[in-house]
Amino acid sequence: MLDKPQVRAAIYCRISLARLGDTVKVDEQELVCRRLAHARNWAVDPRHVYIDNSVSAWKHTVRRKGWEAMLEAIKRGEIDAIIVYHGDRLIRQPWDLEVLLRLAQAGTLLASPTGERDLGNPEDQFVLRIEAAVAKREVDNTSRRMKAKFDRLAEQGISRLGGRGGRAFGFEPDGLTVREADAAVLREVAVRVLAGEPMGAIVRDLNGRKVTTVTGGQWDHANLKRVLTKPRMAGLLVHRGEIVGPAAWPAILDQATWKAVCDALEQKAGAFAYVHNVRTHLLSGIARCGPCGKPLMPRQHARGKQLLGYGCVAPGCRKTHRAMHHLDAYVIGATLARLSDERLRKRLQPTTRDTSGLTAEMNKLSQRRLQMIAEFGDDDEMGADVLRLSVRRLDKRIGDLRAEIDAAHVPTVLTGLWNIDRAGWDALGLHRKRAAIGALLRITVWPSQKRGPGFDPTTVELEPV
């Protein structure tokens, strides 16, 4: 008599949320599943142990790579049985079950410590569909309770905690306490962005200094921009995609600075002249061709590598060309003249107003707000309407104080440049110079009718910004 072939089993483990990639929970699931396989004398090939760590099973849009790989193995006929710690580790939605049932052939088993089902048996399929429907209802109820919880937290100025690394960059895991080392980095980066330094250069510097994200990874343009533009950084609460008011945590950047950074990164504020690419010449990409409106770029001599000037490179135009040293000198002179203009003095001079008293009052009112909610939030005698009115009054005063503090000092790319002389200008970095020029002037260059050496200033339009 031939021996019955040994069952080829797969193990599937999943956990919805694992802080910092922690695998302890899925490791425990795998251990239980291996003991079950050993008790049944089932063979488990290491290739058929599938793990989805920190992956939700109830969101239809979330990919489960382990789940998908297991389905492919079932398609290939490599699996006779699936072992799970519990049914909801495998299936939380009815559509997952239907996908599995379509693939599994008669005799394919689903085993867990609570029992065993045959995926090809109509009676077992009926029971599994009921269990999947119950699991779906449980998920919906949990989702409804969580939404209600987050609504209550939003009324208190508190948002849900978290982040891929278990926290938001700049904050401790409680979401309320500022992590000063991170905050110092964010303030530094904000100043550098407003000074016109390209994000690429900032990213390279942070990575070179071994400053990491909350997950320990490297920075790139996208994730640094995402962190800087979060309303959380300005002490603002977002609920259901909208800013709803002041938050319970302190701001790392004042609102005016945060808004300026957001504008700079989106290239909406000409006053901050954010530049995407690394530029190595003063006016490349800033000066524009009069006939076509395209940016002028550095142009080389046809017979060599020496840079002669700025020129239009737009197909169908290419009509404008100007000597680089002539145009640079002319624009620098105009920029220094603007920087000494008395009408711009208020804009250029940094404020020295002391806002410590305003900050202390704002912090005191914020603490009072939290205490009021904590003490009277469940007090029927006080009443929800009275509490809501009191909180709104505090929110208005806190908002007024924030606005006053923000208005006291708005750092710009022009801060500190009032009445700067040529030596001071020459000492500035290229990115700061480019940003200052872009903040002060719109430069349009027209084709010159003159031939030969020299510079014709009448062909250069300098419009104040």
DRENZA-41483 format. One record per residue (C-alpha): x, y, z. Coordinates in nm, 3 decimals, m for minus. Example, Ala and Ser with C-alpha at 12.3 -4.5 7.8 and 13.67 -1.06 7.14 Angstrom:
<sites>
{site {1.230 m0.450 0.780}};
{site {1.367 m0.106 0.714}};
</sites>
This chain:
<sites>
{site {0.000 0.000 0.000}};
{site {0.134 0.342 m0.100}};
{site {0.189 0.599 0.172}};
{site {m0.036 0.904 0.162}};
{site {0.159 1.208 0.034}};
{site {0.257 1.454 0.304}};
{site {0.044 1.769 0.308}};
{site {0.231 2.074 0.175}};
{site {0.137 2.358 0.407}};
{site {0.184 2.734 0.392}};
{site {0.195 2.960 0.697}};
{site {0.041 3.307 0.680}};
{site {0.103 3.568 0.954}};
{site {m0.017 3.927 0.968}};
{site {m0.039 4.215 1.212}};
{site {m0.208 4.546 1.134}};
{site {0.038 4.778 1.306}};
{site {0.393 4.708 1.413}};
{site {0.570 5.003 1.569}};
{site {0.910 5.063 1.410}};
{site {0.881 4.738 1.215}};
{site {0.861 4.524 1.530}};
{site {0.811 4.157 1.431}};
{site {0.750 4.003 1.773}};
{site {0.378 3.952 1.718}};
{site {0.414 3.784 1.378}};
{site {0.701 3.572 1.513}};
{site {0.469 3.445 1.786}};
{site {0.202 3.368 1.525}};
{site {0.451 3.174 1.316}};
{site {0.562 2.969 1.617}};
{site {0.202 2.865 1.692}};
{site {0.148 2.775 1.325}};
{site {0.465 2.564 1.312}};
{site {0.358 2.371 1.620}};
{site {0.025 2.303 1.450}};
{site {0.201 2.180 1.134}};
{site {0.425 1.954 1.343}};
{site {0.125 1.807 1.526}};
{site {m0.041 1.724 1.191}};
{site {0.283 1.603 1.030}};
{site {0.248 1.865 0.756}};
{site {0.554 1.986 0.562}};
{site {0.625 2.362 0.559}};
{site {0.866 2.479 0.291}};
{site {1.048 2.799 0.403}};
{site {0.943 2.956 0.073}};
{site {0.580 2.922 0.179}};
{site {0.597 3.121 0.502}};
{site {0.422 3.449 0.419}};
{site {0.445 3.755 0.643}};
{site {0.252 4.083 0.620}};
{site {0.394 4.290 0.903}};
{site {0.217 4.616 0.991}};
{site {m0.036 4.576 0.707}};
{site {m0.412 4.622 0.737}};
{site {m0.638 4.353 0.592}};
{site {m0.962 4.552 0.588}};
{site {m0.857 4.836 0.356}};
{site {m0.922 4.724 0.002}};
{site {m0.662 4.967 m0.136}};
{site {m0.376 4.833 0.079}};
{site {m0.153 4.576 m0.092}};
{site {m0.059 4.269 0.110}};
{site {0.251 4.133 m0.059}};
{site {0.258 3.817 0.150}};
{site {m0.108 3.747 0.076}};
{site {m0.058 3.805 m0.296}};
{site {0.249 3.579 m0.307}};
{site {0.055 3.303 m0.131}};
{site {m0.231 3.330 m0.382}};
{site {0.020 3.291 m0.666}};
{site {0.160 2.976 m0.500}};
{site {m0.194 2.837 m0.472}};
{site {m0.246 2.907 m0.843}};
{site {0.067 2.708 m0.921}};
{site {m0.062 2.413 m0.719}};
{site {0.221 2.426 m0.464}};
{site {0.004 2.442 m0.150}};
{site {m0.238 2.185 m0.002}};
{site {m0.316 2.369 0.321}};
{site {m0.295 2.713 0.482}};
{site {m0.216 2.752 0.852}};
{site {m0.306 3.075 1.033}};
{site {m0.300 3.187 1.396}};
{site {m0.663 3.298 1.363}};
{site {m0.902 3.337 1.073}};
{site {m0.904 3.717 1.093}};
{site {m0.526 3.721 1.031}};
{site {m0.606 3.587 0.684}};
{site {m0.948 3.727 0.600}};
{site {m1.121 4.043 0.727}};
{site {m1.331 4.114 0.419}};
{site {m1.574 3.894 0.221}};
{site {m1.400 3.968 m0.110}};
{site {m1.076 3.817 0.020}};
{site {m1.257 3.494 0.098}};
{site {m1.416 3.479 m0.247}};
{site {m1.076 3.525 m0.413}};
{site {m0.934 3.244 m0.202}};
{site {m1.227 3.010 m0.270}};
{site {m1.198 3.062 m0.646}};
{site {m0.831 2.963 m0.641}};
{site {m0.836 2.678 m0.391}};
{site {m0.908 2.333 m0.532}};
{site {m1.121 2.073 m0.357}};
{site {m0.931 1.935 m0.064}};
{site {m0.734 2.252 0.016}};
{site {m0.745 2.299 0.392}};
{site {m0.753 2.606 0.614}};
{site {m0.626 2.528 0.963}};
{site {m0.591 2.725 1.286}};
{site {m0.575 2.634 1.657}};
{site {m0.957 2.658 1.667}};
{site {m1.023 2.406 1.389}};
{site {m0.995 2.306 1.028}};
{site {m1.198 2.386 0.715}};
{site {m1.198 2.237 0.366}};
{site {m1.206 2.525 0.116}};
{site {m1.364 2.300 m0.146}};
{site {m1.649 2.180 0.080}};
{site {m1.980 2.371 0.030}};
{site {m2.073 2.339 0.400}};
{site {m1.736 2.475 0.511}};
{site {m1.764 2.752 0.251}};
{site {m2.101 2.850 0.400}};
{site {m1.954 2.873 0.750}};
{site {m1.652 3.070 0.626}};
{site {m1.877 3.322 0.450}};
{site {m2.071 3.377 0.773}};
{site {m1.746 3.426 0.965}};
{site {m1.621 3.672 0.702}};
{site {m1.946 3.871 0.724}};
{site {m1.916 3.885 1.104}};
{site {m1.553 4.001 1.074}};
{site {m1.662 4.272 0.827}};
{site {m1.926 4.394 1.070}};
{site {m1.668 4.405 1.350}};
{site {m1.435 4.611 1.130}};
{site {m1.714 4.855 1.043}};
{site {m1.809 4.897 1.409}};
{site {m1.445 4.954 1.504}};
{site {m1.407 5.210 1.227}};
{site {m1.718 5.396 1.344}};
{site {m1.594 5.405 1.705}};
{site {m1.250 5.527 1.597}};
{site {m1.398 5.809 1.388}};
{site {m1.607 5.920 1.685}};
{site {m1.296 5.908 1.905}};
{site {m1.096 6.123 1.663}};
{site {m1.384 6.373 1.644}};
{site {m1.371 6.407 2.024}};
{site {m0.993 6.446 2.018}};
{site {m1.020 6.714 1.750}};
{site {m1.250 6.916 1.975}};
{site {m0.971 6.905 2.235}};
{site {m0.704 7.015 1.987}};
{site {m0.544 6.670 1.977}};
{site {m0.477 6.464 1.664}};
{site {m0.416 6.094 1.625}};
{site {m0.063 5.992 1.708}};
{site {0.176 5.799 1.495}};
{site {0.380 5.820 1.182}};
{site {0.570 5.543 1.007}};
{site {0.834 5.551 1.278}};
{site {0.585 5.555 1.563}};
{site {0.598 5.933 1.587}};
{site {0.594 6.251 1.381}};
{site {0.931 6.405 1.305}};
{site {0.991 6.682 1.557}};
{site {0.780 6.520 1.829}};
{site {0.798 6.244 2.085}};
{site {0.567 5.939 2.045}};
{site {0.300 6.110 2.260}};
{site {0.253 6.361 1.977}};
{site {0.252 6.653 2.222}};
{site {0.613 6.688 2.336}};
{site {0.864 6.853 2.104}};
{site {1.187 6.661 2.042}};
{site {1.433 6.948 2.049}};
{site {1.702 6.785 1.834}};
{site {1.450 6.738 1.552}};
{site {1.299 7.082 1.605}};
{site {1.641 7.245 1.569}};
{site {1.686 7.069 1.233}};
{site {1.345 7.187 1.110}};
{site {1.412 7.548 1.212}};
{site {1.750 7.536 1.039}};
{site {1.599 7.394 0.721}};
{site {1.323 7.658 0.722}};
{site {1.582 7.936 0.734}};
{site {1.779 7.774 0.453}};
{site {1.470 7.734 0.234}};
{site {1.375 8.098 0.286}};
{site {1.731 8.198 0.200}};
{site {1.678 8.038 m0.142}};
{site {1.896 7.732 m0.094}};
{site {1.782 7.443 m0.319}};
{site {1.619 7.148 m0.148}};
{site {1.864 6.913 m0.318}};
{site {2.156 7.084 m0.147}};
{site {1.978 7.076 0.190}};
{site {1.895 6.707 0.152}};
{site {2.253 6.618 0.065}};
{site {2.377 6.810 0.367}};
{site {2.134 6.640 0.609}};
{site {2.221 6.296 0.480}};
{site {2.592 6.378 0.494}};
{site {2.550 6.477 0.860}};
{site {2.368 6.147 0.930}};
{site {2.045 6.327 1.021}};
{site {1.780 6.059 0.961}};
{site {1.403 6.038 0.928}};
{site {1.195 5.884 1.208}};
{site {1.238 5.543 1.045}};
{site {1.617 5.581 1.032}};
{site {1.615 5.634 0.657}};
{site {1.764 5.907 0.441}};
{site {1.598 6.230 0.343}};
{site {1.490 6.311 m0.009}};
{site {1.313 6.608 m0.165}};
{site {0.966 6.457 m0.120}};
{site {0.981 6.346 0.243}};
{site {1.154 6.665 0.362}};
{site {0.894 6.880 0.188}};
{site {0.616 6.666 0.335}};
{site {0.747 6.717 0.690}};
{site {0.805 7.091 0.650}};
{site {0.459 7.161 0.507}};
{site {0.260 6.971 0.769}};
{site {0.031 7.209 0.962}};
{site {0.142 7.022 1.276}};
{site {0.475 7.209 1.251}};
{site {0.291 7.539 1.300}};
{site {0.086 7.411 1.593}};
{site {m0.225 7.367 1.379}};
{site {m0.473 7.080 1.398}};
{site {m0.595 6.902 1.086}};
{site {m0.917 6.703 1.104}};
{site {m1.063 6.523 0.803}};
{site {m0.825 6.701 0.571}};
{site {m0.888 7.057 0.692}};
{site {m0.716 7.289 0.939}};
{site {m0.968 7.334 1.220}};
{site {m0.774 7.548 1.466}};
{site {m0.489 7.556 1.715}};
{site {m0.356 7.223 1.839}};
{site {m0.266 7.108 2.188}};
{site {0.105 7.076 2.106}};
{site {0.353 7.364 2.072}};
{site {0.450 7.499 1.731}};
{site {0.800 7.429 1.603}};
{site {0.772 7.705 1.340}};
{site {0.559 8.015 1.390}};
{site {0.269 8.033 1.148}};
{site {0.414 8.313 0.937}};
{site {0.742 8.127 0.886}};
{site {0.558 7.803 0.813}};
{site {0.336 7.970 0.554}};
{site {0.639 8.135 0.395}};
{site {0.816 7.798 0.374}};
{site {0.507 7.638 0.217}};
{site {0.487 7.917 m0.039}};
{site {0.857 7.890 m0.117}};
{site {0.838 7.515 m0.167}};
{site {0.539 7.551 m0.396}};
{site {0.711 7.834 m0.586}};
{site {0.409 8.059 m0.533}};
{site {0.578 8.345 m0.348}};
{site {0.813 8.545 m0.568}};
{site {0.949 8.702 m0.250}};
{site {1.125 8.378 m0.168}};
{site {1.236 8.264 m0.514}};
{site {1.270 7.896 m0.439}};
{site {1.481 7.720 m0.701}};
{site {1.442 7.353 m0.790}};
{site {1.772 7.283 m0.962}};
{site {2.125 7.356 m0.858}};
{site {2.236 7.668 m1.047}};
{site {2.598 7.771 m1.086}};
{site {2.545 8.113 m1.251}};
{site {2.388 8.422 m1.104}};
{site {2.105 8.487 m1.350}};
{site {2.048 8.153 m1.525}};
{site {1.678 8.075 m1.509}};
{site {1.600 8.417 m1.355}};
{site {1.654 8.654 m1.649}};
{site {1.404 8.596 m1.931}};
{site {1.402 8.637 m2.306}};
{site {1.186 8.931 m2.416}};
{site {1.049 8.783 m2.743}};
{site {0.948 8.440 m2.607}};
{site {0.946 8.481 m2.228}};
{site {1.158 8.171 m2.166}};
{site {1.444 8.172 m1.912}};
{site {1.791 8.260 m2.036}};
{site {2.053 7.992 m1.981}};
{site {2.435 7.986 m1.994}};
{site {2.568 7.950 m2.348}};
{site {2.912 7.831 m2.455}};
{site {3.137 7.938 m2.738}};
{site {3.082 7.720 m3.041}};
{site {3.455 7.638 m3.061}};
{site {3.533 7.590 m2.696}};
{site {3.408 7.545 m2.347}};
{site {3.437 7.907 m2.231}};
{site {3.106 8.055 m2.117}};
{site {3.039 8.377 m2.305}};
{site {2.698 8.472 m2.173}};
{site {2.331 8.406 m2.121}};
{site {2.118 8.314 m2.417}};
{site {1.774 8.196 m2.517}};
{site {1.772 7.825 m2.595}};
{site {1.400 7.795 m2.673}};
{site {1.334 7.622 m3.009}};
{site {1.200 7.869 m3.262}};
{site {1.341 8.173 m3.079}};
{site {1.703 8.185 m2.964}};
{site {1.707 8.556 m3.045}};
{site {1.852 8.694 m2.724}};
{site {2.213 8.674 m2.612}};
{site {2.403 8.884 m2.361}};
{site {2.756 8.881 m2.222}};
{site {2.746 8.719 m1.880}};
{site {2.983 8.955 m1.702}};
{site {2.805 9.263 m1.840}};
{site {2.455 9.147 m1.745}};
{site {2.566 9.023 m1.403}};
{site {2.734 9.355 m1.321}};
{site {2.434 9.558 m1.436}};
{site {2.183 9.353 m1.235}};
{site {2.403 9.349 m0.924}};
{site {2.420 9.729 m0.936}};
{site {2.043 9.755 m0.966}};
{site {1.995 9.506 m0.684}};
{site {2.223 9.697 m0.446}};
{site {2.037 10.017 m0.534}};
{site {1.708 9.852 m0.445}};
{site {1.854 9.721 m0.120}};
{site {1.939 10.077 m0.017}};
{site {1.597 10.218 m0.113}};
{site {1.440 10.382 0.193}};
{site {1.095 10.266 0.081}};
{site {1.204 9.905 0.131}};
{site {1.365 9.960 0.469}};
{site {1.074 9.822 0.674}};
{site {1.058 9.514 0.452}};
{site {1.431 9.451 0.473}};
{site {1.497 9.519 0.838}};
{site {1.439 9.231 1.082}};
{site {1.218 9.312 1.378}};
{site {1.358 9.312 1.730}};
{site {1.027 9.313 1.918}};
{site {1.025 9.102 2.232}};
{site {0.736 8.854 2.217}};
{site {0.821 8.650 2.526}};
{site {0.527 8.796 2.719}};
{site {0.284 8.709 2.440}};
{site {0.425 8.357 2.420}};
{site {0.390 8.307 2.795}};
{site {0.028 8.422 2.787}};
{site {m0.050 8.195 2.491}};
{site {0.104 7.892 2.665}};
{site {m0.091 7.970 2.982}};
{site {m0.421 7.991 2.793}};
{site {m0.342 7.668 2.606}};
{site {m0.287 7.486 2.936}};
{site {m0.606 7.636 3.076}};
{site {m0.794 7.513 2.770}};
{site {m0.671 7.156 2.817}};
{site {m0.746 7.162 3.190}};
{site {m1.098 7.290 3.127}};
{site {m1.172 7.008 2.883}};
{site {m1.020 6.747 3.117}};
{site {m1.208 6.871 3.426}};
{site {m1.546 6.955 3.278}};
{site {m1.565 6.744 2.963}};
{site {m1.791 6.488 3.131}};
{site {m1.964 6.729 3.373}};
{site {m2.338 6.730 3.297}};
{site {m2.395 7.031 3.522}};
{site {m2.167 7.253 3.322}};
{site {m2.320 7.138 2.996}};
{site {m2.164 7.071 2.659}};
{site {m2.280 7.405 2.514}};
{site {m2.123 7.609 2.795}};
{site {m1.796 7.416 2.766}};
{site {m1.792 7.460 2.389}};
{site {m1.851 7.836 2.422}};
{site {m1.572 7.871 2.679}};
{site {m1.329 7.676 2.461}};
{site {m1.416 7.888 2.157}};
{site {m1.343 8.207 2.350}};
{site {m1.006 8.071 2.456}};
{site {m0.934 7.957 2.099}};
{site {m1.005 8.307 1.968}};
{site {m0.769 8.468 2.218}};
{site {m0.501 8.205 2.152}};
{site {m0.540 8.263 1.777}};
{site {m0.507 8.640 1.822}};
{site {m0.189 8.592 2.026}};
{site {m0.044 8.356 1.763}};
{site {m0.113 8.612 1.490}};
{site {0.050 8.890 1.693}};
{site {0.358 8.678 1.760}};
{site {0.382 8.572 1.396}};
{site {0.354 8.932 1.275}};
{site {0.639 9.036 1.505}};
{site {0.899 8.854 1.299}};
{site {0.863 8.710 0.951}};
{site {1.205 8.595 0.827}};
{site {1.249 8.645 0.453}};
{site {1.525 8.600 0.204}};
{site {1.585 8.976 0.230}};
{site {1.627 8.987 0.607}};
{site {1.959 9.148 0.703}};
{site {2.037 9.280 0.354}};
{site {1.931 9.642 0.411}};
{site {2.193 9.884 0.274}};
{site {2.444 9.606 0.214}};
{site {2.762 9.718 0.037}};
{site {2.944 9.546 m0.248}};
{site {3.187 9.366 m0.018}};
{site {2.899 9.229 0.188}};
{site {2.718 9.123 m0.128}};
{site {3.023 8.943 m0.262}};
{site {3.048 8.751 0.067}};
{site {2.698 8.605 0.025}};
{site {2.651 8.257 m0.115}};
{site {2.527 8.214 m0.471}};
{site {2.189 8.074 m0.359}};
{site {2.127 8.375 m0.132}};
{site {2.221 8.619 m0.409}};
{site {1.992 8.450 m0.660}};
{site {1.707 8.443 m0.410}};
{site {1.750 8.812 m0.328}};
{site {1.756 8.912 m0.695}};
{site {1.445 8.706 m0.762}};
{site {1.273 8.868 m0.463}};
{site {1.347 9.221 m0.586}};
{site {1.350 9.225 m0.966}};
{site {1.187 9.078 m1.275}};
{site {1.452 9.077 m1.546}};
{site {1.362 9.077 m1.916}};
{site {1.633 9.096 m2.183}};
{site {1.557 9.199 m2.541}};
{site {1.771 9.143 m2.853}};
{site {2.019 9.423 m2.911}};
{site {2.027 9.611 m3.239}};
{site {2.387 9.712 m3.176}};
{site {2.681 9.506 m3.289}};
{site {3.028 9.481 m3.145}};
{site {3.161 9.503 m2.790}};
{site {2.991 9.691 m2.509}};
{site {2.661 9.671 m2.323}};
{site {2.331 9.837 m2.406}};
{site {2.128 9.884 m2.084}};
{site {1.822 9.995 m2.281}};
{site {1.765 9.632 m2.383}};
{site {1.731 9.517 m2.023}};
{site {1.402 9.574 m1.839}};
{site {1.421 9.562 m1.458}};
{site {1.076 9.561 m1.302}};
{site {1.052 9.589 m0.920}};
{site {0.872 9.299 m0.754}};
</sites>
